[in-house]
Amino acid sequence: MKIFRTFALATALLVSTMTASAIADDKAVVQNFYDLLSNPTSQSHVVEFKAATSENWESIGDYSGKNKAREQFLGQVRGFGKLIPDLNWAVEEMIQSGDRVVVRSRATGTPEGPLFGVDGQGKGFDILTIDIHTIEGGKIIRSYHVEDWAGAIRQLRAK
């Protein structure tokens, strides 16, 4: 009986350690996504993002059915980087459950030109974002995301 308890305890510890390691690895993979968003014109961050996402990764921001593939998303991110050179996408909380990693983050920046048709004339924005990433085989295969761009526009229009 004592041998069985020792074996059960050892197995539980091993599984717990392996699970904690997998969760830490998944969170590190997801962090690459935000490192790119904060450094959208950096080629090294593009390489890390591609390594962290599957070839068929898709960005889902609404239910229009017009999801973005990886290259489309990278083009959009590069555009944001040129328009908002000080763009910062700070992770404030990361929660994992199974193959999903949920991230609450804060995006800040000061556009150097019109953002969504609004010229903030040197004003910045500070918005909340929520993302749900699905991980498979150590790579992100899908990312659902919501950003408060309406809040950014309100901040840029404020007098």
DSSP file (Angstrom, degrees, kcal/mol; ACC not computed):
  #  RESIDUE AA STRUCTURE BP1 BP2  ACC     N-H-->O    O-->H-N    N-H-->O    O-->H-N    TCO  KAPPA ALPHA  PHI   PSI    X-CA   Y-CA   Z-CA
    1    1 A M     >        0   0    0      0, 0.0     4,-2.3     0, 0.0     5,-0.2   0.000 360.0 360.0 360.0 -40.1    0.0    0.0    0.0
    2    2 A K  H  >  +     0   0    0      1,-0.2     4,-2.3     2,-0.2     5,-0.2   0.889 360.0  51.5 -64.5 -38.9    2.8    2.4    0.8
    3    3 A I  H  > S+     0   0    0      2,-0.2     4,-2.6     1,-0.2    -1,-0.2   0.905 108.7  51.4 -64.0 -41.6    4.5    1.7   -2.5
    4    4 A F  H  > S+     0   0    0      2,-0.2     4,-2.9     1,-0.2    -2,-0.2   0.927 110.3  48.3 -62.2 -45.3    1.2    2.4   -4.3
    5    5 A R  H  X S+     0   0    0     -4,-2.3     4,-2.6     2,-0.2     5,-0.2   0.913 112.3  49.1 -61.4 -43.1    0.8    5.8   -2.5
    6    6 A T  H  X S+     0   0    0     -4,-2.3     4,-2.5     2,-0.2    -1,-0.2   0.918 113.0  47.3 -62.7 -43.7    4.4    6.7   -3.3
    7    7 A F  H  X S+     0   0    0     -4,-2.6     4,-2.6     2,-0.2    -2,-0.2   0.926 112.5  49.2 -63.3 -45.4    3.9    5.8   -7.0
    8    8 A A  H  X S+     0   0    0     -4,-2.9     4,-2.5     1,-0.2    -2,-0.2   0.907 112.7  47.7 -62.0 -42.5    0.6    7.8   -7.1
    9    9 A L  H  X S+     0   0    0     -4,-2.6     4,-2.4     2,-0.2    -1,-0.2   0.916 112.2  49.0 -64.8 -44.0    2.3   10.8   -5.5
   10   10 A A  H  X S+     0   0    0     -4,-2.5     4,-2.3     2,-0.2    -2,-0.2   0.908 112.4  48.6 -62.9 -42.2    5.2   10.6   -7.9
   11   11 A T  H  X S+     0   0    0     -4,-2.6     4,-2.7     2,-0.2     5,-0.2   0.923 110.9  50.3 -63.3 -45.5    2.9   10.3  -10.9
   12   12 A A  H  X S+     0   0    0     -4,-2.5     4,-2.5     1,-0.2    -2,-0.2   0.908 111.6  48.4 -60.8 -42.8    0.8   13.3   -9.7
   13   13 A L  H  X S+     0   0    0     -4,-2.4     4,-2.5     2,-0.2    -1,-0.2   0.905 112.1  49.2 -64.1 -42.0    3.9   15.4   -9.3
   14   14 A L  H  X S+     0   0    0     -4,-2.3     4,-2.5     2,-0.2    -2,-0.2   0.938 113.6  45.1 -63.8 -47.5    5.3   14.5  -12.7
   15   15 A V  H  X S+     0   0    0     -4,-2.7     4,-2.7     2,-0.2     5,-0.2   0.912 113.2  51.3 -62.3 -43.5    2.0   15.2  -14.4
   16   16 A S  H  X S+     0   0    0     -4,-2.5     4,-2.4    -5,-0.2    -1,-0.2   0.911 111.7  46.9 -60.7 -43.5    1.6   18.5  -12.5
   17   17 A T  H  X S+     0   0    0     -4,-2.5     4,-2.1     2,-0.2    -2,-0.2   0.911 113.3  48.5 -65.3 -43.1    5.1   19.6  -13.5
   18   18 A M  H  X S+     0   0    0     -4,-2.5     4,-2.3     2,-0.2    -2,-0.2   0.904 112.6  48.5 -64.6 -41.1    4.6   18.6  -17.1
   19   19 A T  H  X S+     0   0    0     -4,-2.7     4,-2.5     2,-0.2    -2,-0.2   0.922 111.0  49.5 -65.1 -45.0    1.2   20.5  -17.2
   20   20 A A  H  X S+     0   0    0     -4,-2.4     4,-2.3     1,-0.2    -1,-0.2   0.890 111.7  49.9 -61.3 -39.3    2.7   23.6  -15.6
   21   21 A S  H  X S+     0   0    0     -4,-2.1     4,-2.4     2,-0.2    -1,-0.2   0.907 110.3  49.3 -66.2 -42.1    5.6   23.5  -18.2
   22   22 A A  H  X S+     0   0    0     -4,-2.3     4,-2.6     2,-0.2    -2,-0.2   0.902 111.5  49.6 -64.0 -41.1    3.1   23.2  -21.1
   23   23 A I  H  X S+     0   0    0     -4,-2.5     4,-2.4     2,-0.2    -2,-0.2   0.924 111.3  48.6 -63.7 -44.3    1.1   26.1  -19.8
   24   24 A A  H  X S+     0   0    0     -4,-2.3     4,-2.1     1,-0.2    -2,-0.2   0.905 111.9  50.1 -62.0 -41.0    4.2   28.3  -19.4
   25   25 A D  H  X S+     0   0    0     -4,-2.4     4,-2.2     2,-0.2    -2,-0.2   0.916 110.2  49.6 -64.1 -43.2    5.3   27.3  -23.0
   26   26 A D  H  X S+     0   0    0     -4,-2.6     4,-2.4     1,-0.2    -2,-0.2   0.897 110.8  49.8 -62.8 -40.8    1.8   28.2  -24.4
   27   27 A K  H  X S+     0   0    0     -4,-2.4     4,-2.2     2,-0.2    -1,-0.2   0.887 109.6  51.2 -66.1 -37.8    1.9   31.6  -22.7
   28   28 A A  H  X S+     0   0    0     -4,-2.1     4,-1.0     2,-0.2    -2,-0.2   0.895 109.3  51.2 -65.1 -39.5    5.4   32.2  -24.0
   29   29 A V  H >X S+     0   0    0     -4,-2.2     3,-0.7     1,-0.2     4,-0.6   0.936 111.5  47.3 -60.9 -46.8    4.1   31.4  -27.5
   30   30 A V  H >X S+     0   0    0     -4,-2.4     3,-1.3     1,-0.2     4,-1.0   0.855 101.8  64.4 -65.2 -35.4    1.2   33.8  -27.1
   31   31 A Q  H 3X S+     0   0    0     -4,-2.2     4,-2.2     1,-0.3     3,-0.3   0.830  91.6  65.6 -58.2 -31.2    3.5   36.5  -25.8
   32   32 A N  H <X S+     0   0    0     -4,-1.0     4,-1.9    -3,-0.7    -1,-0.3   0.845  95.0  58.8 -58.1 -33.9    5.2   36.5  -29.2
   33   33 A F  H <X S+     0   0    0     -3,-1.3     4,-1.7    -4,-0.6    -1,-0.2   0.917 110.0  41.2 -60.1 -45.7    1.9   37.8  -30.6
   34   34 A Y  H  X S+     0   0    0     -4,-1.0     4,-1.9    -3,-0.3    55,-0.3   0.796 108.3  59.8 -77.1 -29.7    2.0   40.9  -28.4
   35   35 A D  H  X S+     0   0    0     -4,-2.2     4,-0.8     2,-0.2    -1,-0.2   0.907 107.8  47.4 -62.5 -40.1    5.7   41.5  -28.9
   36   36 A L  H >< S+     0   0    0     -4,-1.9     3,-0.9     1,-0.2     6,-0.2   0.932 108.4  53.9 -64.6 -45.7    4.9   41.8  -32.6
   37   37 A L  H 3< S+     0   0    0     -4,-1.7    -1,-0.2     1,-0.3    -2,-0.2   0.843 112.1  44.9 -60.1 -33.1    2.0   44.2  -31.9
   38   38 A S  H 3< S+     0   0    0     -4,-1.9    -1,-0.3     1,-0.2    -2,-0.2   0.619 125.9  32.5 -83.9 -13.1    4.4   46.5  -29.9
   39   39 A N  S X< S+     0   0    0     -3,-0.9     3,-1.9    -4,-0.8    -1,-0.2  -0.429  72.6 159.5-136.8  58.0    7.1   46.2  -32.6
   40   40 A P  T 3  S+     0   0    0      0, 0.0    41,-0.1     0, 0.0    42,-0.1   0.644  73.7  48.0 -67.3 -15.8    5.1   45.9  -35.8
   41   41 A T  T 3  S+     0   0    0     40,-0.1     2,-0.6    44,-0.1    37,-0.1   0.386  84.7 109.7-102.4   4.6    8.0   47.0  -38.1
   42   42 A S    <>  -     0   0    0     -3,-1.9     4,-1.7    -6,-0.2     3,-0.1  -0.702  55.1-157.7 -84.9 119.6   10.6   44.7  -36.6
   43   43 A Q  H  > S+     0   0    0     -2,-0.6     4,-2.2     1,-0.2    -1,-0.2   0.859  93.5  56.3 -64.6 -35.4   11.6   41.9  -38.9
   44   44 A S  H  > S+     0   0    0      1,-0.2     4,-2.0     2,-0.2    -1,-0.2   0.873 107.2  49.1 -66.0 -35.0   12.8   39.7  -36.0
   45   45 A H  H  > S+     0   0    0      2,-0.2     4,-2.5    -6,-0.2    -1,-0.2   0.842 108.2  54.1 -71.9 -32.3    9.4   40.0  -34.3
   46   46 A V  H  X S+     0   0    0     -4,-1.7     4,-2.6     2,-0.2    -2,-0.2   0.925 108.9  49.1 -63.2 -43.8    7.7   39.0  -37.6
   47   47 A V  H  X S+     0   0    0     -4,-2.2     4,-2.0     2,-0.2    -2,-0.2   0.918 112.6  47.2 -61.5 -44.6    9.9   35.9  -37.7
   48   48 A E  H  X S+     0   0    0     -4,-2.0     4,-1.5     2,-0.2    -1,-0.2   0.890 111.2  51.8 -64.6 -39.7    9.0   35.1  -34.0
   49   49 A F  H  X S+     0   0    0     -4,-2.5     4,-1.1     1,-0.2     3,-0.3   0.926 109.7  49.1 -61.8 -45.3    5.3   35.7  -34.8
   50   50 A K  H  < S+     0   0    0     -4,-2.6     3,-0.3     1,-0.2    -1,-0.2   0.875 110.5  51.0 -63.0 -36.6    5.5   33.3  -37.8
   51   51 A A  H  < S+     0   0    0     -4,-2.0    -1,-0.2     1,-0.2    -2,-0.2   0.797 111.4  48.8 -69.3 -27.4    7.2   30.7  -35.6
   52   52 A A  H  < S+     0   0    0     -4,-1.5    88,-3.2    -3,-0.3     2,-0.3   0.613 108.2  61.8 -87.9 -14.0    4.5   31.0  -32.9
   53   53 A T  E  < S-a  140   0A   0     -4,-1.1    88,-0.2    -3,-0.3     2,-0.1  -0.849  84.9-112.8-116.8 150.4    1.5   30.7  -35.4
   54   54 A S  E >   -     0   0A   0     86,-2.7     3,-1.9    -2,-0.3    16,-0.1  -0.354  32.4-110.4 -73.4 159.8    0.5   27.9  -37.7
   55   55 A E  E 3  S+     0   0A   0      1,-0.3    15,-0.3    -2,-0.1    -1,-0.1   0.836 122.0  45.2 -58.7 -32.8    0.7   28.4  -41.4
   56   56 A N  E 3  S+     0   0A   0     13,-0.1    -1,-0.3    14,-0.1    85,-0.1   0.168  83.5 146.2 -98.0  17.1   -3.1   28.4  -41.5
   57   57 A W  E <   -     0   0A   0     -3,-1.9    13,-0.7    83,-0.1     2,-0.4  -0.165  30.2-160.8 -52.2 144.6   -3.5   30.8  -38.5
   58   58 A E  E     -aB 142  69A   0     83,-0.9    85,-2.3    11,-0.2     2,-0.5  -0.995  16.1-141.7-136.4 145.7   -6.5   33.1  -38.8
   59   59 A S  E     -aB 143  68A   0      9,-2.8     9,-2.3    -2,-0.4     2,-0.6  -0.898  17.5-167.5-102.4 122.3   -7.4   36.4  -37.1
   60   60 A I  E     +a  144   0A   0     83,-3.2    85,-2.1    -2,-0.5     7,-0.1  -0.929  21.8 156.9-119.0 109.2  -11.1   36.6  -36.3
   61   61 A G        -     0   0    0     -2,-0.6     2,-0.3    83,-0.2    86,-0.1   0.503  68.9  -2.4-109.5  -8.3  -12.3   40.1  -35.3
   62   62 A D  S    S-     0   0    0     84,-0.1     3,-0.4     0, 0.0    -1,-0.1  -0.931  75.9 -96.3-163.5-175.5  -16.0   39.9  -36.2
   63   63 A Y  S    S+     0   0    0     -2,-0.3     4,-0.1     1,-0.2    -3,-0.0   0.045  84.8 108.0-104.6  26.6  -18.5   37.5  -37.6
   64   64 A S  S    S-     0   0    0      2,-0.1    -1,-0.2     1,-0.1     3,-0.0   0.679  87.3-121.6 -74.0 -16.7  -18.5   38.9  -41.2
   65   65 A G  S    S+     0   0    0     -3,-0.4     2,-1.0     1,-0.1    -2,-0.1   0.427  81.4 118.7  87.0  -1.0  -16.6   35.7  -42.4
   66   66 A K        +     0   0    0      2,-0.0    -5,-0.2     0, 0.0    -1,-0.1  -0.502  42.0 171.6 -97.3  64.1  -13.8   37.9  -43.6
   67   67 A N        -     0   0    0     -2,-1.0     2,-0.4    -7,-0.1    -7,-0.2  -0.369  30.8-119.4 -71.3 152.8  -11.1   36.5  -41.4
   68   68 A K  E     -B   59   0A   0     -9,-2.3    -9,-2.8    -2,-0.1     2,-0.1  -0.798  17.3-141.6 -98.3 134.7   -7.5   37.5  -41.9
   69   69 A A  E  >  -B   58   0A   0     -2,-0.4     4,-2.5   -11,-0.2     5,-0.2  -0.359  38.6 -92.4 -79.8 171.4   -4.8   35.0  -42.8
   70   70 A R  H  > S+     0   0    0    -13,-0.7     4,-2.5   -15,-0.3     5,-0.2   0.900 124.7  46.4 -56.8 -48.2   -1.3   35.5  -41.4
   71   71 A E  H  > S+     0   0    0      2,-0.2     4,-2.0     1,-0.2    -1,-0.2   0.879 112.4  50.8 -66.7 -37.4    0.1   37.5  -44.2
   72   72 A Q  H  > S+     0   0    0      2,-0.2     4,-2.2     1,-0.2    -1,-0.2   0.928 111.5  48.7 -62.8 -44.2   -2.9   39.8  -44.4
   73   73 A F  H  X S+     0   0    0     -4,-2.5     4,-2.7     1,-0.2    -2,-0.2   0.914 109.1  52.1 -61.8 -44.4   -2.6   40.4  -40.6
   74   74 A L  H  X S+     0   0    0     -4,-2.5     4,-2.4     1,-0.2    -1,-0.2   0.882 108.6  51.5 -61.7 -38.1    1.1   41.1  -40.9
   75   75 A G  H  X S+     0   0    0     -4,-2.0     4,-1.9     2,-0.2    -1,-0.2   0.914 111.1  47.5 -63.3 -42.8    0.3   43.7  -43.6
   76   76 A Q  H  X S+     0   0    0     -4,-2.2     4,-2.1     2,-0.2    -2,-0.2   0.920 112.0  49.8 -63.7 -44.0   -2.3   45.4  -41.4
   77   77 A V  H  X S+     0   0    0     -4,-2.7     4,-2.3     1,-0.2    -2,-0.2   0.897 108.2  52.9 -64.2 -41.2    0.1   45.4  -38.4
   78   78 A R  H  X S+     0   0    0     -4,-2.4     4,-1.9     1,-0.2    -1,-0.2   0.906 108.1  52.2 -59.9 -40.4    2.9   46.9  -40.5
   79   79 A G  H  X S+     0   0    0     -4,-1.9     4,-2.2     1,-0.2    -2,-0.2   0.910 108.9  48.9 -62.0 -42.8    0.4   49.7  -41.5
   80   80 A F  H  X S+     0   0    0     -4,-2.1     4,-3.2     1,-0.2    -1,-0.2   0.895 108.6  55.0 -62.4 -39.4   -0.4   50.4  -37.8
   81   81 A G  H  < S+     0   0    0     -4,-2.3    -2,-0.2     1,-0.2    -1,-0.2   0.867 110.0  45.2 -63.0 -37.4    3.3   50.5  -37.0
   82   82 A K  H  < S+     0   0    0     -4,-1.9    -1,-0.2     1,-0.2    -2,-0.2   0.894 119.1  41.6 -72.2 -40.2    3.9   53.2  -39.7
   83   83 A L  H  < S+     0   0    0     -4,-2.2    29,-3.0     1,-0.3    30,-0.3   0.843 127.4  31.4 -74.9 -34.5    0.9   55.2  -38.6
   84   84 A I    ><  +     0   0    0     -4,-3.2     3,-2.0    27,-0.2    -1,-0.3  -0.729  66.7 174.5-127.2  79.3    1.5   54.7  -34.8
   85   85 A P  T 3  S+     0   0    0      0, 0.0    -1,-0.1     0, 0.0   -44,-0.1   0.766  81.5  50.4 -61.7 -25.8    5.3   54.5  -34.3
   86   86 A D  T 3  S+     0   0    0     24,-0.3    22,-0.1     2,-0.1    -5,-0.1   0.152  78.4 149.6 -97.7  20.9    4.9   54.4  -30.5
   87   87 A L    <   -     0   0    0     -3,-2.0     2,-0.4    -6,-0.2    22,-0.2  -0.296  22.4-175.7 -56.2 129.9    2.3   51.7  -30.5
   88   88 A N  E     -C  108   0A   0     20,-2.5    20,-2.4   -49,-0.1     2,-0.6  -0.997  15.8-169.5-132.8 128.8    2.5   49.6  -27.3
   89   89 A W  E     -C  107   0A   0     -2,-0.4     2,-0.5   -55,-0.3    18,-0.2  -0.858  16.4-169.2-119.5  93.2    0.4   46.5  -26.7
   90   90 A A  E     -C  106   0A   0     16,-2.6    16,-2.4    -2,-0.6     2,-0.4  -0.730  18.1-135.2 -93.9 124.1    0.9   45.6  -23.0
   91   91 A V  E     +C  105   0A   0     -2,-0.5    14,-0.2    14,-0.2     3,-0.1  -0.625  26.4 173.4 -73.3 126.0   -0.3   42.3  -21.7
   92   92 A E  E     +     0   0A   0     12,-2.6     2,-0.3    -2,-0.4    13,-0.2   0.668  67.0   8.4-106.0 -25.1   -2.1   42.9  -18.3
   93   93 A E  E     -C  104   0A   0     11,-1.8    11,-2.5     2,-0.0     2,-0.4  -0.958  56.3-170.7-158.4 138.8   -3.4   39.4  -17.7
   94   94 A M  E     -C  103   0A   0     -2,-0.3     2,-0.4     9,-0.2     9,-0.2  -0.985   9.7-178.6-134.6 122.0   -3.0   36.0  -19.4
   95   95 A I  E     -C  102   0A   0      7,-2.8     7,-3.3    -2,-0.4     2,-0.4  -0.975   8.4-159.2-124.2 131.5   -5.3   33.1  -18.4
   96   96 A Q  E     +C  101   0A   0     -2,-0.4     2,-0.4     5,-0.2     5,-0.2  -0.924  14.6 171.8-114.6 137.5   -5.0   29.6  -19.8
   97   97 A S  E >   -C  100   0A   0      3,-2.5     3,-1.9    -2,-0.4     2,-0.2  -0.910  66.6 -51.8-139.2 110.5   -7.7   26.9  -19.8
   98   98 A G  T 3  S-     0   0    0     -2,-0.4    -1,-0.0     1,-0.3     0, 0.0  -0.428 123.7 -14.0  62.3-126.8   -6.9   23.8  -21.8
   99   99 A D  T 3  S+     0   0    0     -2,-0.2    36,-3.4    -3,-0.1     2,-0.4   0.274 120.7  90.6 -92.8  12.1   -5.9   24.8  -25.3
  100  100 A R  E <   -CD  97 134A   0     -3,-1.9    -3,-2.5    34,-0.2     2,-0.5  -0.892  52.7-167.8-112.3 138.6   -7.1   28.4  -24.9
  101  101 A V  E     -CD  96 133A   0     32,-2.5    32,-2.9    -2,-0.4     2,-0.5  -0.987   9.7-160.5-122.7 120.0   -5.2   31.4  -23.7
  102  102 A V  E     -CD  95 132A   0     -7,-3.3    -7,-2.8    -2,-0.5     2,-0.4  -0.856   9.4-166.4-102.1 132.1   -7.3   34.5  -22.9
  103  103 A V  E     -CD  94 131A   0     28,-2.6    28,-2.2    -2,-0.5     2,-0.6  -0.971  15.5-164.3-126.3 130.0   -5.4   37.8  -22.8
  104  104 A R  E     +CD  93 130A   0    -11,-2.5   -12,-2.6    -2,-0.4   -11,-1.8  -0.959  30.4 165.9-105.5 124.3   -6.5   41.2  -21.4
  105  105 A S  E     -CD  91 129A   0     24,-2.4    24,-2.4    -2,-0.6     2,-0.4  -0.849  33.9-129.8-137.5 172.0   -4.2   43.8  -22.8
  106  106 A R  E     -CD  90 128A   0    -16,-2.4   -16,-2.6    -2,-0.3     2,-0.5  -0.989  16.1-160.0-127.9 124.1   -3.9   47.6  -23.1
  107  107 A A  E     +CD  89 127A   0     20,-2.2    20,-2.9    -2,-0.4     2,-0.3  -0.911  16.7 172.3-107.0 129.2   -3.1   49.3  -26.4
  108  108 A T  E     +CD  88 126A   0    -20,-2.4   -20,-2.5    -2,-0.5     2,-0.3  -0.941  10.1 129.4-131.7 154.8   -1.7   52.8  -26.4
  109  109 A G  E     - D   0 125A   0     16,-1.6    16,-2.4    -2,-0.3   -22,-0.1  -0.943  46.8-117.7 173.5 169.8   -0.2   55.1  -29.0
  110  110 A T        -     0   0    0     -2,-0.3   -24,-0.3    14,-0.2    14,-0.2  -0.920  32.4-139.0-128.5 102.8   -0.2   58.4  -30.8
  111  111 A P        -     0   0    0      0, 0.0    11,-0.5     0, 0.0   -27,-0.2  -0.317   2.4-150.6 -63.0 142.6   -1.1   58.3  -34.5
  112  112 A E  S    S+     0   0    0    -29,-3.0   -28,-0.1     2,-0.1   -29,-0.1   0.340  81.3   8.8 -93.2   5.8    0.9   60.5  -36.8
  113  113 A G  S    S-     0   0    0    -30,-0.3     7,-0.4     5,-0.1     5,-0.1  -0.893 112.6 -34.1-162.1-173.2   -2.0   60.9  -39.1
  114  114 A P        -     0   0    0      0, 0.0     2,-0.5     0, 0.0     5,-0.3  -0.321  48.6-157.5 -60.5 133.6   -5.7   60.1  -39.3
  115  115 A L  B >  S-F  118   0B   0      3,-2.8     3,-1.7     1,-0.2    41,-0.1  -0.970  80.7 -15.6-112.3 118.2   -6.8   56.9  -37.6
  116  116 A F  T 3  S-     0   0    0     -2,-0.5    -1,-0.2     1,-0.3     3,-0.1   0.873 133.3 -51.1  52.4  39.5  -10.1   55.5  -39.0
  117  117 A G  T 3  S+     0   0    0      1,-0.2     2,-0.6    -3,-0.1    -1,-0.3   0.452 115.9 114.7  83.4   1.2  -10.6   58.9  -40.5
  118  118 A V  B <   -F  115   0B   0     -3,-1.7    -3,-2.8    -5,-0.1     2,-0.9  -0.919  53.1-154.4-111.2 122.0  -10.0   60.9  -37.3
  119  119 A D        -     0   0    0     -2,-0.6    -7,-0.0    -5,-0.3    -3,-0.0  -0.827   8.0-172.7 -93.5 106.0   -7.0   63.2  -37.1
  120  120 A G    >   -     0   0    0     -2,-0.9     3,-1.2    -7,-0.4    -1,-0.1   0.477  29.5-135.4 -79.1  -1.6   -6.2   63.5  -33.4
  121  121 A Q  T 3  S-     0   0    0      1,-0.3     3,-0.1     2,-0.1    -9,-0.1   0.912  78.4 -31.5  47.0  55.5   -3.6   66.2  -34.1
  122  122 A G  T 3  S+     0   0    0    -11,-0.5    -1,-0.3     1,-0.3     2,-0.1   0.420 106.2 133.5  88.0  -1.3   -1.0   64.7  -31.8
  123  123 A K    <   -     0   0    0     -3,-1.2    -1,-0.3    33,-0.2     2,-0.2  -0.474  42.5-144.0 -80.0 155.0   -3.4   63.1  -29.3
  124  124 A G        -     0   0    0    -14,-0.2     2,-0.3    -2,-0.1   -14,-0.2  -0.576   3.6-138.4-109.6 175.5   -3.0   59.6  -28.1
  125  125 A F  E     -D  109   0A   0    -16,-2.4   -16,-1.6    -2,-0.2     2,-0.3  -0.921   7.5-164.7-132.8 160.9   -5.3   56.7  -27.2
  126  126 A D  E     +D  108   0A   0     -2,-0.3     2,-0.3   -18,-0.2   -18,-0.2  -0.874  25.9 170.9-147.3 105.5   -5.4   54.1  -24.4
  127  127 A I  E     -D  107   0A   0    -20,-2.9   -20,-2.2    -2,-0.3     2,-0.3  -0.828  31.8-119.4-127.1 159.1   -7.8   51.2  -25.0
  128  128 A L  E     -D  106   0A   0     -2,-0.3    20,-1.7   -22,-0.2     2,-0.3  -0.718  29.2-173.2 -90.4 140.8   -8.8   47.8  -23.7
  129  129 A T  E     -DE 105 147A   0    -24,-2.4   -24,-2.4    -2,-0.3     2,-0.4  -0.986   9.4-164.4-134.6 148.9   -8.4   44.7  -25.8
  130  130 A I  E     +DE 104 146A   0     16,-2.5    16,-2.4    -2,-0.3     2,-0.3  -1.000  11.6 179.4-132.0 132.3   -9.4   41.1  -25.2
  131  131 A D  E     -DE 103 145A   0    -28,-2.2   -28,-2.6    -2,-0.4     2,-0.5  -0.972  17.8-158.4-133.0 148.0   -8.1   38.1  -27.2
  132  132 A I  E     -DE 102 144A   0     12,-2.5    12,-2.7    -2,-0.3     2,-0.4  -0.971  16.9-168.3-125.6 114.5   -8.8   34.4  -27.1
  133  133 A H  E     -DE 101 143A   0    -32,-2.9   -32,-2.5    -2,-0.5     2,-0.5  -0.855  11.1-147.9-105.3 135.7   -6.0   32.3  -28.7
  134  134 A T  E     -DE 100 142A   0      8,-2.6     7,-3.0    -2,-0.4     8,-1.0  -0.907  14.9-156.3-103.2 128.5   -6.3   28.6  -29.5
  135  135 A I  E     + E   0 140A   0    -36,-3.4     2,-0.4    -2,-0.5     5,-0.2  -0.866  17.0 170.3-108.0 134.6   -3.1   26.6  -29.2
  136  136 A E  E >  S- E   0 139A   0      3,-2.9     3,-1.2    -2,-0.4    -2,-0.0  -0.959  71.9  -7.3-143.8 124.8   -2.5   23.3  -31.1
  137  137 A G  T 3  S-     0   0    0     -2,-0.4     3,-0.1     1,-0.2    -1,-0.0   0.818 129.4 -55.2  61.7  31.4    0.9   21.6  -31.2
  138  138 A G  T 3  S+     0   0    0      1,-0.2     2,-0.3  -116,-0.0    -1,-0.2   0.588 119.9  97.9  80.0  10.0    2.6   24.5  -29.6
  139  139 A K  E <  S- E   0 136A   0     -3,-1.2    -3,-2.9  -109,-0.0     2,-0.5  -0.948  78.9-111.0-130.2 151.6    1.4   27.0  -32.1
  140  140 A I  E     +aE  53 135A   0    -88,-3.2   -86,-2.7    -2,-0.3    -5,-0.2  -0.685  33.2 175.4 -77.7 126.7   -1.5   29.5  -32.2
  141  141 A I  E     +     0   0A   0     -7,-3.0   -83,-0.9    -2,-0.5     2,-0.3   0.644  65.3  12.8-105.1 -19.9   -4.0   28.3  -34.8
  142  142 A R  E     -aE  58 134A   0     -8,-1.0    -8,-2.6   -85,-0.2     2,-0.4  -0.983  57.0-163.9-158.1 142.3   -6.7   30.9  -34.3
  143  143 A S  E     -aE  59 133A   0    -85,-2.3   -83,-3.2    -2,-0.3     2,-0.4  -0.961   2.8-165.4-134.6 117.8   -7.1   34.3  -32.5
  144  144 A Y  E     -aE  60 132A   0    -12,-2.7   -12,-2.5    -2,-0.4     2,-0.3  -0.816  23.8-179.6 -91.9 139.5  -10.4   35.9  -31.7
  145  145 A H  E     - E   0 131A   0    -85,-2.1     2,-0.4    -2,-0.4   -14,-0.2  -0.998  25.1-172.2-148.2 149.0  -10.0   39.6  -30.8
  146  146 A V  E     - E   0 130A   0    -16,-2.4   -16,-2.5    -2,-0.3     2,-0.4  -0.992  11.1-177.3-137.1 127.8  -11.9   42.6  -29.7
  147  147 A E  E     - E   0 129A   0     -2,-0.4     2,-1.7   -18,-0.2     3,-0.3  -0.948  33.2-122.9-123.9 147.5  -10.4   46.1  -29.4
  148  148 A D     >  +     0   0    0    -20,-1.7     4,-1.6    -2,-0.4     3,-0.3  -0.444  50.0 151.3 -86.7  63.9  -12.1   49.3  -28.2
  149  149 A W  H  >  +     0   0    0     -2,-1.7     4,-2.4     1,-0.2    -1,-0.2   0.810  69.7  61.1 -66.3 -28.5  -11.3   51.3  -31.4
  150  150 A A  H  > S+     0   0    0     -3,-0.3     4,-2.2     1,-0.2    -1,-0.2   0.901 104.4  49.9 -62.5 -38.8  -14.5   53.3  -30.8
  151  151 A G  H  > S+     0   0    0     -3,-0.3     4,-2.2     2,-0.2    -2,-0.2   0.882 108.2  52.7 -65.1 -38.3  -12.9   54.4  -27.5
  152  152 A A  H  X S+     0   0    0     -4,-1.6     4,-2.3     2,-0.2    -2,-0.2   0.925 109.2  49.1 -62.1 -44.4   -9.7   55.3  -29.4
  153  153 A I  H  X S+     0   0    0     -4,-2.4     4,-2.0     2,-0.2    -2,-0.2   0.913 109.8  51.5 -62.6 -42.9  -11.7   57.5  -31.8
  154  154 A R  H  X S+     0   0    0     -4,-2.2     4,-1.4     1,-0.2    -1,-0.2   0.922 111.1  48.2 -59.3 -43.5  -13.5   59.2  -28.9
  155  155 A Q  H  < S+     0   0    0     -4,-2.2    -1,-0.2     1,-0.2    -2,-0.2   0.887 111.8  49.0 -65.2 -38.8  -10.2   60.0  -27.2
  156  156 A L  H  < S+     0   0    0     -4,-2.3    -1,-0.2     1,-0.2    -2,-0.2   0.812 113.3  47.2 -71.5 -29.7   -8.7   61.3  -30.5
  157  157 A R  H  < S+     0   0    0     -4,-2.0    -1,-0.2    -5,-0.2    -2,-0.2   0.696  86.8 111.2 -82.7 -20.1  -11.8   63.6  -31.1
  158  158 A A     <        0   0    0     -4,-1.4   -35,-0.0    -5,-0.2    -3,-0.0  -0.212 360.0 360.0 -59.8 143.0  -11.8   65.0  -27.5
  159  159 A K              0   0    0      0, 0.0    -1,-0.1     0, 0.0    -4,-0.1   0.457 360.0 360.0 -88.7 360.0  -10.9   68.6  -27.2
